[in-house]
Amino acid sequence: MNTKTVELIASPREPHFVGDGFRVHNFIPSGFRMDMQRMNPFLMLDYNSTFHFPPTDKPRGVGVHPHKGFETVTIAYKGKVAHHDSSGGSGVINQGDIQWMTAANGILHKEYHEEEWSKKGGDFQMVQLWVNLPAKDKKKKPKYQAIKNEAINRYQLQNDAGHIEVIAGEYNGIKGSASTFTPIHLFNAKLNKGGKVNFNFPSDFNTALLVLEENVIINGQEKAPTDHLALMANDGEFFEVEAENDALVLIMSGEPIQEPIAAQGPFVMNTREELMQAFNDFNIGKFGYLED
């Protein structure tokens, strides 16, 4: 068996606030070991580890901001988020739901804690991934995939080990609920104490595991604690994850997009010239209008 080994287990960096509603640890990009090219097509990973927000009548969040050239994937583990955009789209990401937004040729967006949830307050835990798009797809119109938790396809593991929520890609014949522009596997592994699960991805796919609850053992020897990210080497295909206690792990693996990356702020293009054009398009109002 051609084993995929652990290259690095990264501790959570000091948290910072995005707006006033998202207290995040940034894992990608975070230095040469996990920059945008190393984890391509995953450009950014912000993790809001479990954090208690007190009640408020004014929902916390992030005001109007643009995106262009990539996709945002928001996974709600605890709490609720409401969002609006310049194309008229809006909705609520409830606990357990996923919002897959393709920004493509440009959109304005804002997101806040859902109003009724804000009034009560509570524990909040969320992941946001940025996923790159090939050059040919950066010019397409924005779109959403609002994936309710009950619509996520699941694979039940043997021996009462738990189950896999297949968000994108495929696991043992179970196809993901999201459509993607390039080959991407994105799973929530919900494992019972002592449960083991095997994964098999091509060796050239960039792969990482984010441990959201409890601790796991990778390949029988490497311990990945809660709120840590395990970066897998591109040296094999198979690896095993075992839960020390009931655990939750986000598994991500994707085929690199073999194109240049030119990124600045909320825009990800292929060249510096395209990046400057994106800023110009935003400044002259081509992304539409959205009230803050």
Secondary structure, 3 states (H helix, E strand, C coil): CCECCEEEEECCCCCEEECCCEEEEEEECCCHHHCHHHHCCEEEEEEEEEEEECCCCCCCEEEEEEEECEEEEEEEEECCEEEEECCCCEEEECCCCEEEEECCCCEEEEEEECHHHHHHCEEEEEEEEEEECCHHHCCCCCEEEEECHHHCEEEECCCCCEEEEEEECEECCEECCECCCCCEEEEEEEECCCCEEEEECCCCCEEEEEEEECCEEECCCEEECCCCEEEECCCCCEEEEEECCCEEEEEEEECCCCCCCEEECCEEECCHHHHHHHHHHHHCCCCCCCCC
